[in-house]
Amino acid sequence: MTNKLLLSLATAGLLALPVAAQAQGTLRGAAEGAAVGADAAGPVGGIVGGAVGAATGTVGGILGVDDRPRFRSYVRDRGVRSYSWGGPVRVGTVLPEDSVTYYDVPDEYRVRPGYRYTIVNDQPVLVDRGHRIVEVID
């Protein structure tokens, strides 16, 4: 029963992937989904998380693939101080409310309201209202 469910979820995730569209988001989504899934549920979680992460990474990025290099330059030019975090900088990590400075994303990047950015371990990240990292701008 569990194997059938796992196979169904993995197949559905893979079928949801466009063949060549936005490969960068697909690969990043798959890697992040597999890491989070493996942390939560071991090897089976890694498999399911990778398939689902690939599907959502393709279509669900907050910042468009074309905007990422320009946004990195924008952040670098601002000279924002980086917050030193002792753990891995990845999607799902919840940052503290205090001791981290959060900044509004300029309107030109067409990011939905409620998301802000900060710099963690010298990496720009987008966070939601709960200070959870939703996108690492690599």
LUMFITOR-885491 format. One record per atom (N, C-alpha, C): residue number from 1; residue in one letter; atom name; z, y, x. Coordinates in Angstrom, 1 decimal, padded with zeros to 4 digits. Layout:
BEGIN
+------+------+------+--------+--------+--------+
| bapa | miza | nuba |     zz |     yy |     xx |
+------+------+------+--------+--------+--------+
|  NUM |    A |   CA |      Z |      Y |      X |
...
+------+------+------+--------+--------+--------+
REM end
This chain:
BEGIN
+------+------+------+--------+--------+--------+
| bapa | miza | nuba |     zz |     yy |     xx |
+------+------+------+--------+--------+--------+
|    1 |    M |    N |  000.0 | -001.2 |  000.8 |
|    1 |    M |   CA |  000.0 |  000.0 |  000.0 |
|    1 |    M |    C |  000.0 |  001.3 |  000.9 |
|    2 |    T |    N |  000.9 |  001.3 |  001.9 |
|    2 |    T |   CA |  001.0 |  002.5 |  002.8 |
|    2 |    T |    C | -000.3 |  002.6 |  003.6 |
|    3 |    N |    N | -000.9 |  001.5 |  004.0 |
|    3 |    N |   CA | -002.1 |  001.6 |  004.8 |
|    3 |    N |    C | -003.3 |  002.1 |  003.9 |
|    4 |    K |    N | -003.3 |  001.7 |  002.7 |
|    4 |    K |   CA | -004.4 |  002.2 |  001.8 |
|    4 |    K |    C | -004.2 |  003.7 |  001.5 |
|    5 |    L |    N | -003.0 |  004.1 |  001.4 |
|    5 |    L |   CA | -002.7 |  005.5 |  001.2 |
|    5 |    L |    C | -003.1 |  006.3 |  002.4 |
|    6 |    L |    N | -002.7 |  005.8 |  003.6 |
|    6 |    L |   CA | -003.1 |  006.5 |  004.8 |
|    6 |    L |    C | -004.6 |  006.6 |  005.0 |
|    7 |    L |    N | -005.3 |  005.5 |  004.8 |
|    7 |    L |   CA | -006.7 |  005.5 |  004.9 |
|    7 |    L |    C | -007.4 |  006.4 |  003.9 |
|    8 |    S |    N | -006.9 |  006.5 |  002.7 |
|    8 |    S |   CA | -007.4 |  007.4 |  001.7 |
|    8 |    S |    C | -007.2 |  008.8 |  002.1 |
|    9 |    L |    N | -006.0 |  009.2 |  002.6 |
|    9 |    L |   CA | -005.8 |  010.6 |  003.0 |
|    9 |    L |    C | -006.6 |  010.9 |  004.2 |
|   10 |    A |    N | -006.7 |  010.0 |  005.2 |
|   10 |    A |   CA | -007.5 |  010.3 |  006.4 |
|   10 |    A |    C | -009.0 |  010.5 |  006.0 |
|   11 |    T |    N | -009.5 |  009.6 |  005.1 |
|   11 |    T |   CA | -010.9 |  009.7 |  004.7 |
|   11 |    T |    C | -011.2 |  011.0 |  004.0 |
|   12 |    A |    N | -010.3 |  011.3 |  003.1 |
|   12 |    A |   CA | -010.4 |  012.6 |  002.3 |
|   12 |    A |    C | -010.4 |  013.8 |  003.2 |
|   13 |    G |    N | -009.6 |  013.8 |  004.2 |
|   13 |    G |   CA | -009.5 |  014.9 |  005.2 |
|   13 |    G |    C | -010.8 |  015.0 |  006.0 |
|   14 |    L |    N | -011.3 |  013.8 |  006.4 |
|   14 |    L |   CA | -012.5 |  013.8 |  007.2 |
|   14 |    L |    C | -013.8 |  014.2 |  006.4 |
|   15 |    L |    N | -013.8 |  013.8 |  005.1 |
|   15 |    L |   CA | -014.9 |  014.2 |  004.3 |
|   15 |    L |    C | -014.9 |  015.7 |  003.9 |
|   16 |    A |    N | -013.8 |  016.3 |  004.0 |
|   16 |    A |   CA | -013.7 |  017.7 |  003.7 |
|   16 |    A |    C | -014.2 |  018.6 |  004.8 |
|   17 |    L |    N | -014.4 |  018.0 |  006.0 |
|   17 |    L |   CA | -014.8 |  018.8 |  007.1 |
|   17 |    L |    C | -016.3 |  019.1 |  007.0 |
|   18 |    P |    N | -016.7 |  020.3 |  007.2 |
|   18 |    P |   CA | -018.1 |  020.7 |  007.3 |
|   18 |    P |    C | -018.6 |  020.1 |  008.7 |
|   19 |    V |    N | -019.8 |  019.7 |  008.8 |
|   19 |    V |   CA | -020.3 |  019.0 |  009.9 |
|   19 |    V |    C | -020.1 |  019.8 |  011.2 |
|   20 |    A |    N | -020.6 |  021.1 |  011.2 |
|   20 |    A |   CA | -020.6 |  021.8 |  012.4 |
|   20 |    A |    C | -020.0 |  023.2 |  012.3 |
|   21 |    A |    N | -019.6 |  023.6 |  011.1 |
|   21 |    A |   CA | -019.1 |  024.9 |  010.8 |
|   21 |    A |    C | -017.7 |  025.2 |  011.4 |
|   22 |    Q |    N | -017.6 |  026.2 |  012.1 |
|   22 |    Q |   CA | -016.3 |  026.7 |  012.6 |
|   22 |    Q |    C | -015.6 |  025.6 |  013.4 |
|   23 |    A |    N | -016.2 |  025.0 |  014.4 |
|   23 |    A |   CA | -015.7 |  023.9 |  015.1 |
|   23 |    A |    C | -014.4 |  024.3 |  015.8 |
|   24 |    Q |    N | -014.3 |  025.5 |  016.2 |
|   24 |    Q |   CA | -013.0 |  026.0 |  016.9 |
|   24 |    Q |    C | -011.8 |  025.8 |  016.0 |
|   25 |    G |    N | -011.9 |  026.3 |  014.8 |
|   25 |    G |   CA | -010.8 |  026.1 |  013.8 |
|   25 |    G |    C | -010.5 |  024.7 |  013.5 |
|   26 |    T |    N | -011.6 |  023.9 |  013.4 |
|   26 |    T |   CA | -011.4 |  022.4 |  013.1 |
|   26 |    T |    C | -010.6 |  021.8 |  014.2 |
|   27 |    L |    N | -011.0 |  022.0 |  015.5 |
|   27 |    L |   CA | -010.3 |  021.4 |  016.6 |
|   27 |    L |    C | -008.8 |  021.8 |  016.7 |
|   28 |    R |    N | -008.6 |  023.2 |  016.6 |
|   28 |    R |   CA | -007.3 |  023.7 |  016.7 |
|   28 |    R |    C | -006.4 |  023.2 |  015.5 |
|   29 |    G |    N | -007.0 |  023.2 |  014.3 |
|   29 |    G |   CA | -006.3 |  022.7 |  013.1 |
|   29 |    G |    C | -005.9 |  021.2 |  013.3 |
|   30 |    A |    N | -006.8 |  020.4 |  013.8 |
|   30 |    A |   CA | -006.5 |  019.0 |  014.0 |
|   30 |    A |    C | -005.4 |  018.8 |  015.0 |
|   31 |    A |    N | -005.5 |  019.5 |  016.1 |
|   31 |    A |   CA | -004.4 |  019.4 |  017.2 |
|   31 |    A |    C | -003.1 |  019.8 |  016.6 |
|   32 |    E |    N | -003.0 |  021.0 |  015.9 |
|   32 |    E |   CA | -001.7 |  021.5 |  015.4 |
|   32 |    E |    C | -001.2 |  020.6 |  014.3 |
|   33 |    G |    N | -002.1 |  020.1 |  013.4 |
|   33 |    G |   CA | -001.7 |  019.2 |  012.4 |
|   33 |    G |    C | -001.1 |  017.9 |  012.9 |
|   34 |    A |    N | -001.8 |  017.3 |  013.9 |
|   34 |    A |   CA | -001.4 |  016.1 |  014.5 |
|   34 |    A |    C |  000.0 |  016.3 |  015.2 |
|   35 |    A |    N |  000.2 |  017.4 |  015.9 |
|   35 |    A |   CA |  001.5 |  017.6 |  016.6 |
|   35 |    A |    C |  002.6 |  017.8 |  015.5 |
|   36 |    V |    N |  002.4 |  018.5 |  014.5 |
|   36 |    V |   CA |  003.4 |  018.7 |  013.5 |
|   36 |    V |    C |  003.7 |  017.4 |  012.7 |
|   37 |    G |    N |  002.6 |  016.7 |  012.4 |
|   37 |    G |   CA |  002.8 |  015.4 |  011.7 |
|   37 |    G |    C |  003.5 |  014.4 |  012.5 |
|   38 |    A |    N |  003.2 |  014.3 |  013.8 |
|   38 |    A |   CA |  003.9 |  013.4 |  014.7 |
|   38 |    A |    C |  005.4 |  013.7 |  014.8 |
|   39 |    D |    N |  005.7 |  015.0 |  014.9 |
|   39 |    D |   CA |  007.1 |  015.4 |  015.0 |
|   39 |    D |    C |  007.9 |  015.0 |  013.7 |
|   40 |    A |    N |  007.2 |  015.2 |  012.6 |
|   40 |    A |   CA |  007.9 |  014.9 |  011.3 |
|   40 |    A |    C |  007.9 |  013.5 |  011.0 |
|   41 |    A |    N |  006.9 |  012.7 |  011.3 |
|   41 |    A |   CA |  006.8 |  011.3 |  010.7 |
|   41 |    A |    C |  006.3 |  010.3 |  011.7 |
|   42 |    G |    N |  006.3 |  010.6 |  013.0 |
|   42 |    G |   CA |  005.9 |  009.6 |  014.0 |
|   42 |    G |    C |  004.3 |  009.5 |  014.0 |
|   43 |    P |    N |  003.9 |  008.3 |  014.5 |
|   43 |    P |   CA |  002.4 |  008.1 |  014.7 |
|   43 |    P |    C |  001.6 |  008.2 |  013.4 |
|   44 |    V |    N |  002.2 |  007.7 |  012.3 |
|   44 |    V |   CA |  001.5 |  007.8 |  011.0 |
|   44 |    V |    C |  001.3 |  009.3 |  010.6 |
|   45 |    G |    N |  002.4 |  010.0 |  010.8 |
|   45 |    G |   CA |  002.3 |  011.5 |  010.5 |
|   45 |    G |    C |  001.3 |  012.2 |  011.3 |
|   46 |    G |    N |  001.2 |  011.7 |  012.6 |
|   46 |    G |   CA |  000.2 |  012.4 |  013.5 |
|   46 |    G |    C | -001.2 |  012.1 |  013.0 |
|   47 |    I |    N | -001.5 |  010.9 |  012.5 |
|   47 |    I |   CA | -002.8 |  010.6 |  012.0 |
|   47 |    I |    C | -003.2 |  011.4 |  010.8 |
|   48 |    V |    N | -002.2 |  011.4 |  009.8 |
|   48 |    V |   CA | -002.5 |  012.2 |  008.6 |
|   48 |    V |    C | -002.5 |  013.7 |  008.9 |
|   49 |    G |    N | -001.6 |  014.1 |  009.7 |
|   49 |    G |   CA | -001.5 |  015.6 |  010.0 |
|   49 |    G |    C | -002.8 |  016.0 |  010.7 |
|   50 |    G |    N | -003.3 |  015.2 |  011.6 |
|   50 |    G |   CA | -004.6 |  015.6 |  012.3 |
|   50 |    G |    C | -005.7 |  015.7 |  011.3 |
|   51 |    A |    N | -005.9 |  014.8 |  010.4 |
|   51 |    A |   CA | -007.0 |  014.9 |  009.4 |
|   51 |    A |    C | -006.8 |  016.1 |  008.5 |
|   52 |    V |    N | -005.6 |  016.3 |  008.0 |
|   52 |    V |   CA | -005.4 |  017.4 |  007.1 |
|   52 |    V |    C | -005.5 |  018.7 |  007.8 |
|   53 |    G |    N | -004.9 |  018.8 |  009.0 |
|   53 |    G |   CA | -005.0 |  020.0 |  009.9 |
|   53 |    G |    C | -006.4 |  020.4 |  010.2 |
|   54 |    A |    N | -007.2 |  019.4 |  010.5 |
|   54 |    A |   CA | -008.7 |  019.7 |  010.8 |
|   54 |    A |    C | -009.3 |  020.3 |  009.6 |
|   55 |    A |    N | -009.1 |  019.8 |  008.4 |
|   55 |    A |   CA | -009.7 |  020.3 |  007.2 |
|   55 |    A |    C | -009.2 |  021.7 |  006.9 |
|   56 |    T |    N | -007.9 |  022.0 |  007.0 |
|   56 |    T |   CA | -007.4 |  023.3 |  006.8 |
|   56 |    T |    C | -007.7 |  024.3 |  007.9 |
|   57 |    G |    N | -007.8 |  023.8 |  009.1 |
|   57 |    G |   CA | -008.1 |  024.7 |  010.2 |
|   57 |    G |    C | -009.5 |  025.2 |  010.1 |
|   58 |    T |    N | -010.4 |  024.4 |  009.5 |
|   58 |    T |   CA | -011.8 |  024.9 |  009.3 |
|   58 |    T |    C | -011.9 |  026.0 |  008.4 |
|   59 |    V |    N | -011.2 |  026.0 |  007.3 |
|   59 |    V |   CA | -011.4 |  027.0 |  006.3 |
|   59 |    V |    C | -010.1 |  027.9 |  006.1 |
|   60 |    G |    N | -009.0 |  027.6 |  006.7 |
|   60 |    G |   CA | -007.8 |  028.3 |  006.3 |
|   60 |    G |    C | -007.2 |  029.2 |  007.4 |
|   61 |    G |    N | -008.0 |  029.6 |  008.4 |
|   61 |    G |   CA | -007.5 |  030.5 |  009.4 |
|   61 |    G |    C | -007.2 |  031.8 |  008.8 |
|   62 |    I |    N | -006.1 |  032.4 |  009.2 |
|   62 |    I |   CA | -005.7 |  033.8 |  008.7 |
|   62 |    I |    C | -006.7 |  034.8 |  009.3 |
|   63 |    L |    N | -006.9 |  034.7 |  010.6 |
|   63 |    L |   CA | -007.7 |  035.6 |  011.4 |
|   63 |    L |    C | -009.0 |  034.9 |  011.6 |
|   64 |    G |    N | -010.1 |  035.5 |  011.3 |
|   64 |    G |   CA | -011.4 |  034.9 |  011.5 |
|   64 |    G |    C | -011.7 |  034.5 |  012.9 |
|   65 |    V |    N | -012.5 |  033.5 |  013.2 |
|   65 |    V |   CA | -012.9 |  033.1 |  014.5 |
|   65 |    V |    C | -013.5 |  034.2 |  015.3 |
|   66 |    D |    N | -014.3 |  035.0 |  014.7 |
|   66 |    D |   CA | -015.0 |  036.1 |  015.3 |
|   66 |    D |    C | -014.1 |  037.3 |  015.6 |
|   67 |    D |    N | -013.0 |  037.4 |  014.9 |
|   67 |    D |   CA | -012.0 |  038.5 |  015.1 |
|   67 |    D |    C | -011.0 |  038.2 |  016.2 |
|   68 |    R |    N | -010.8 |  036.9 |  016.6 |
|   68 |    R |   CA | -009.8 |  036.6 |  017.5 |
|   68 |    R |    C | -009.9 |  037.3 |  018.9 |
|   69 |    P |    N | -011.0 |  037.3 |  019.5 |
|   69 |    P |   CA | -011.1 |  037.9 |  020.8 |
|   69 |    P |    C | -010.8 |  039.4 |  020.7 |
|   70 |    R |    N | -011.3 |  040.1 |  019.7 |
|   70 |    R |   CA | -011.1 |  041.5 |  019.5 |
|   70 |    R |    C | -009.6 |  041.8 |  019.2 |
|   71 |    F |    N | -009.0 |  040.9 |  018.4 |
|   71 |    F |   CA | -007.6 |  041.1 |  018.1 |
|   71 |    F |    C | -006.7 |  040.9 |  019.4 |
|   72 |    R |    N | -007.0 |  039.9 |  020.2 |
|   72 |    R |   CA | -006.3 |  039.7 |  021.5 |
|   72 |    R |    C | -006.4 |  041.0 |  022.3 |
|   73 |    S |    N | -007.6 |  041.6 |  022.4 |
|   73 |    S |   CA | -007.8 |  042.8 |  023.2 |
|   73 |    S |    C | -007.0 |  044.0 |  022.6 |
|   74 |    Y |    N | -007.0 |  044.1 |  021.2 |
|   74 |    Y |   CA | -006.2 |  045.1 |  020.5 |
|   74 |    Y |    C | -004.7 |  045.0 |  020.9 |
|   75 |    V |    N | -004.2 |  043.8 |  020.9 |
|   75 |    V |   CA | -002.8 |  043.6 |  021.2 |
|   75 |    V |    C | -002.5 |  043.9 |  022.6 |
|   76 |    R |    N | -003.3 |  043.4 |  023.5 |
|   76 |    R |   CA | -003.2 |  043.7 |  025.0 |
|   76 |    R |    C | -003.2 |  045.2 |  025.3 |
|   77 |    D |    N | -004.1 |  045.9 |  024.6 |
|   77 |    D |   CA | -004.2 |  047.3 |  024.8 |
|   77 |    D |    C | -003.0 |  048.1 |  024.4 |
|   78 |    R |    N | -002.3 |  047.6 |  023.4 |
|   78 |    R |   CA | -001.1 |  048.2 |  022.8 |
|   78 |    R |    C |  000.1 |  048.1 |  023.8 |
|   79 |    G |    N |  000.1 |  047.1 |  024.6 |
|   79 |    G |   CA |  001.2 |  046.9 |  025.6 |
|   79 |    G |    C |  002.5 |  046.4 |  024.9 |
|   80 |    V |    N |  002.3 |  045.6 |  023.9 |
|   80 |    V |   CA |  003.5 |  045.2 |  023.1 |
|   80 |    V |    C |  004.3 |  044.2 |  024.0 |
|   81 |    R |    N |  005.6 |  044.4 |  024.0 |
|   81 |    R |   CA |  006.5 |  043.5 |  024.8 |
|   81 |    R |    C |  006.6 |  042.1 |  024.2 |
|   82 |    S |    N |  006.6 |  041.1 |  025.1 |
|   82 |    S |   CA |  006.6 |  039.7 |  024.6 |
|   82 |    S |    C |  008.0 |  039.3 |  024.4 |
|   83 |    Y |    N |  008.2 |  038.5 |  023.4 |
|   83 |    Y |   CA |  009.5 |  037.9 |  023.1 |
|   83 |    Y |    C |  009.6 |  036.6 |  023.9 |
|   84 |    S |    N |  010.6 |  036.3 |  024.6 |
|   84 |    S |   CA |  010.8 |  035.1 |  025.3 |
|   84 |    S |    C |  011.4 |  034.0 |  024.4 |
|   85 |    W |    N |  010.6 |  032.9 |  024.1 |
|   85 |    W |   CA |  011.1 |  031.9 |  023.2 |
|   85 |    W |    C |  011.3 |  030.6 |  024.1 |
|   86 |    G |    N |  012.4 |  029.9 |  023.9 |
|   86 |    G |   CA |  012.6 |  028.7 |  024.7 |
|   86 |    G |    C |  011.9 |  027.5 |  024.3 |
|   87 |    G |    N |  011.3 |  027.5 |  023.1 |
|   87 |    G |   CA |  010.6 |  026.3 |  022.6 |
|   87 |    G |    C |  009.1 |  026.5 |  022.6 |
|   88 |    P |    N |  008.4 |  025.5 |  022.1 |
|   88 |    P |   CA |  006.9 |  025.6 |  022.1 |
|   88 |    P |    C |  006.5 |  026.7 |  021.1 |
|   89 |    V |    N |  005.4 |  027.4 |  021.4 |
|   89 |    V |   CA |  004.8 |  028.4 |  020.5 |
|   89 |    V |    C |  003.7 |  027.6 |  019.7 |
|   90 |    R |    N |  004.0 |  027.3 |  018.5 |
|   90 |    R |   CA |  003.1 |  026.6 |  017.7 |
|   90 |    R |    C |  003.3 |  026.9 |  016.2 |
|   91 |    V |    N |  002.3 |  026.6 |  015.4 |
|   91 |    V |   CA |  002.4 |  026.8 |  014.0 |
|   91 |    V |    C |  003.5 |  026.1 |  013.4 |
|   92 |    G |    N |  004.3 |  026.8 |  012.5 |
|   92 |    G |   CA |  005.4 |  026.2 |  011.9 |
|   92 |    G |    C |  006.8 |  026.6 |  012.5 |
|   93 |    T |    N |  006.8 |  027.1 |  013.7 |
|   93 |    T |   CA |  008.0 |  027.5 |  014.4 |
|   93 |    T |    C |  008.5 |  028.8 |  013.7 |
|   94 |    V |    N |  009.8 |  028.8 |  013.3 |
|   94 |    V |   CA |  010.4 |  029.9 |  012.7 |
|   94 |    V |    C |  011.1 |  030.8 |  013.7 |
|   95 |    L |    N |  010.7 |  032.0 |  013.8 |
|   95 |    L |   CA |  011.3 |  033.0 |  014.8 |
|   95 |    L |    C |  012.5 |  033.7 |  014.2 |
|   96 |    P |    N |  013.4 |  034.2 |  015.0 |
|   96 |    P |   CA |  014.5 |  034.9 |  014.4 |
|   96 |    P |    C |  014.1 |  036.2 |  013.8 |
|   97 |    E |    N |  014.9 |  036.6 |  012.8 |
|   97 |    E |   CA |  014.6 |  037.9 |  012.1 |
|   97 |    E |    C |  014.9 |  039.1 |  013.1 |
|   98 |    D |    N |  016.0 |  039.0 |  013.8 |
|   98 |    D |   CA |  016.4 |  040.0 |  014.7 |
|   98 |    D |    C |  016.0 |  039.7 |  016.1 |
|   99 |    S |    N |  016.0 |  040.6 |  017.0 |
|   99 |    S |   CA |  015.6 |  040.4 |  018.4 |
|   99 |    S |    C |  014.1 |  040.2 |  018.6 |
|  100 |    V |    N |  013.3 |  040.1 |  017.6 |
|  100 |    V |   CA |  011.9 |  040.1 |  017.7 |
|  100 |    V |    C |  011.3 |  041.2 |  016.9 |
|  101 |    T |    N |  010.4 |  042.0 |  017.5 |
|  101 |    T |   CA |  009.7 |  043.1 |  016.8 |
|  101 |    T |    C |  008.4 |  042.6 |  016.2 |
|  102 |    Y |    N |  008.3 |  042.8 |  014.9 |
|  102 |    Y |   CA |  007.1 |  042.4 |  014.2 |
|  102 |    Y |    C |  006.2 |  043.7 |  013.9 |
|  103 |    Y |    N |  004.9 |  043.5 |  014.0 |
|  103 |    Y |   CA |  004.0 |  044.6 |  013.8 |
|  103 |    Y |    C |  003.0 |  044.3 |  012.7 |
|  104 |    D |    N |  002.6 |  045.4 |  011.9 |
|  104 |    D |   CA |  001.6 |  045.2 |  010.9 |
|  104 |    D |    C |  000.2 |  045.0 |  011.6 |
|  105 |    V |    N | -000.6 |  044.1 |  011.0 |
|  105 |    V |   CA | -002.0 |  043.9 |  011.4 |
|  105 |    V |    C | -002.8 |  045.0 |  010.9 |
|  106 |    P |    N | -003.6 |  045.7 |  011.7 |
|  106 |    P |   CA | -004.5 |  046.7 |  011.2 |
|  106 |    P |    C | -005.4 |  046.2 |  010.1 |
|  107 |    D |    N | -005.8 |  047.1 |  009.1 |
|  107 |    D |   CA | -006.6 |  046.7 |  008.0 |
|  107 |    D |    C | -008.0 |  046.2 |  008.4 |
|  108 |    E |    N | -008.5 |  046.7 |  009.5 |
|  108 |    E |   CA | -009.8 |  046.3 |  010.0 |
|  108 |    E |    C | -010.0 |  044.8 |  010.2 |
|  109 |    Y |    N | -008.9 |  044.1 |  010.3 |
|  109 |    Y |   CA | -008.9 |  042.6 |  010.5 |
|  109 |    Y |    C | -008.9 |  041.8 |  009.2 |
|  110 |    R |    N | -008.8 |  042.5 |  008.1 |
|  110 |    R |   CA | -008.8 |  041.9 |  006.8 |
|  110 |    R |    C | -007.9 |  040.7 |  006.6 |
|  111 |    V |    N | -006.6 |  040.9 |  007.1 |
|  111 |    V |   CA | -005.6 |  039.9 |  007.0 |
|  111 |    V |    C | -004.9 |  040.2 |  005.7 |
|  112 |    R |    N | -004.6 |  039.2 |  004.9 |
|  112 |    R |   CA | -003.9 |  039.3 |  003.6 |
|  112 |    R |    C | -002.5 |  040.0 |  003.8 |
|  113 |    P |    N | -002.1 |  040.8 |  002.8 |
|  113 |    P |   CA | -000.7 |  041.4 |  003.0 |
|  113 |    P |    C |  000.3 |  040.3 |  003.1 |
|  114 |    G |    N |  001.4 |  040.7 |  003.9 |
|  114 |    G |   CA |  002.5 |  039.8 |  004.1 |
|  114 |    G |    C |  002.5 |  039.1 |  005.4 |
|  115 |    Y |    N |  001.4 |  039.2 |  006.2 |
|  115 |    Y |   CA |  001.4 |  038.7 |  007.5 |
|  115 |    Y |    C |  001.5 |  039.8 |  008.5 |
|  116 |    R |    N |  002.3 |  039.5 |  009.6 |
|  116 |    R |   CA |  002.4 |  040.5 |  010.7 |
|  116 |    R |    C |  002.2 |  039.7 |  012.0 |
|  117 |    Y |    N |  002.2 |  040.5 |  013.1 |
|  117 |    Y |   CA |  002.0 |  039.8 |  014.4 |
|  117 |    Y |    C |  003.2 |  040.2 |  015.3 |
|  118 |    T |    N |  003.3 |  039.3 |  016.3 |
|  118 |    T |   CA |  004.2 |  039.6 |  017.4 |
|  118 |    T |    C |  003.7 |  038.9 |  018.6 |
|  119 |    I |    N |  004.3 |  039.0 |  019.8 |
|  119 |    I |   CA |  003.9 |  038.3 |  021.0 |
|  119 |    I |    C |  005.1 |  037.4 |  021.4 |
|  120 |    V |    N |  004.8 |  036.1 |  021.6 |
|  120 |    V |   CA |  005.8 |  035.2 |  021.9 |
|  120 |    V |    C |  005.3 |  034.4 |  023.2 |
|  121 |    N |    N |  006.1 |  034.5 |  024.2 |
|  121 |    N |   CA |  005.8 |  033.9 |  025.5 |
|  121 |    N |    C |  004.3 |  034.3 |  025.9 |
|  122 |    D |    N |  004.1 |  035.6 |  025.8 |
|  122 |    D |   CA |  002.8 |  036.2 |  026.2 |
|  122 |    D |    C |  001.6 |  035.7 |  025.3 |
|  123 |    Q |    N |  001.9 |  035.2 |  024.1 |
|  123 |    Q |   CA |  000.8 |  034.7 |  023.2 |
|  123 |    Q |    C |  000.9 |  035.5 |  021.9 |
|  124 |    P |    N | -000.1 |  036.2 |  021.5 |
|  124 |    P |   CA | -000.1 |  036.8 |  020.1 |
|  124 |    P |    C |  000.0 |  035.7 |  019.1 |
|  125 |    V |    N |  000.8 |  036.0 |  018.1 |
|  125 |    V |   CA |  000.9 |  035.0 |  016.9 |
|  125 |    V |    C |  001.0 |  035.8 |  015.6 |
|  126 |    L |    N |  000.5 |  035.2 |  014.5 |
|  126 |    L |   CA |  000.7 |  035.8 |  013.2 |
|  126 |    L |    C |  001.8 |  035.1 |  012.6 |
|  127 |    V |    N |  002.6 |  035.8 |  011.8 |
|  127 |    V |   CA |  003.8 |  035.2 |  011.2 |
|  127 |    V |    C |  003.8 |  035.6 |  009.7 |
|  128 |    D |    N |  004.4 |  034.8 |  008.9 |
|  128 |    D |   CA |  004.5 |  035.1 |  007.4 |
|  128 |    D |    C |  005.8 |  035.9 |  007.2 |
|  129 |    R |    N |  006.1 |  036.1 |  005.9 |
|  129 |    R |   CA |  007.3 |  036.9 |  005.6 |
|  129 |    R |    C |  008.6 |  036.2 |  006.0 |
|  130 |    G |    N |  008.6 |  034.9 |  006.2 |
|  130 |    G |   CA |  009.7 |  034.2 |  006.6 |
|  130 |    G |    C |  009.8 |  034.0 |  008.1 |
|  131 |    H |    N |  009.0 |  034.8 |  008.8 |
|  131 |    H |   CA |  009.0 |  034.8 |  010.3 |
|  131 |    H |    C |  008.5 |  033.4 |  010.9 |
|  132 |    R |    N |  007.8 |  032.7 |  010.1 |
|  132 |    R |   CA |  007.2 |  031.4 |  010.5 |
|  132 |    R |    C |  005.9 |  031.7 |  011.1 |
|  133 |    I |    N |  005.6 |  031.1 |  012.3 |
|  133 |    I |   CA |  004.3 |  031.3 |  012.9 |
|  133 |    I |    C |  003.2 |  030.5 |  012.1 |
|  134 |    V |    N |  002.2 |  031.2 |  011.6 |
|  134 |    V |   CA |  001.2 |  030.6 |  010.8 |
|  134 |    V |    C | -000.1 |  030.5 |  011.6 |
|  135 |    E |    N | -000.3 |  031.3 |  012.7 |
|  135 |    E |   CA | -001.4 |  031.2 |  013.6 |
|  135 |    E |    C | -001.1 |  031.6 |  015.0 |
|  136 |    V |    N | -001.5 |  030.9 |  015.9 |
|  136 |    V |   CA | -001.4 |  031.2 |  017.3 |
|  136 |    V |    C | -002.7 |  031.7 |  017.8 |
|  137 |    I |    N | -002.8 |  032.9 |  018.3 |
|  137 |    I |   CA | -004.1 |  033.5 |  018.7 |
|  137 |    I |    C | -004.4 |  033.1 |  020.1 |
|  138 |    D |    N | -005.0 |  032.0 |  020.3 |
|  138 |    D |   CA | -005.3 |  031.5 |  021.7 |
|  138 |    D |    C | -006.6 |  032.0 |  022.3 |
+------+------+------+--------+--------+--------+
REM end
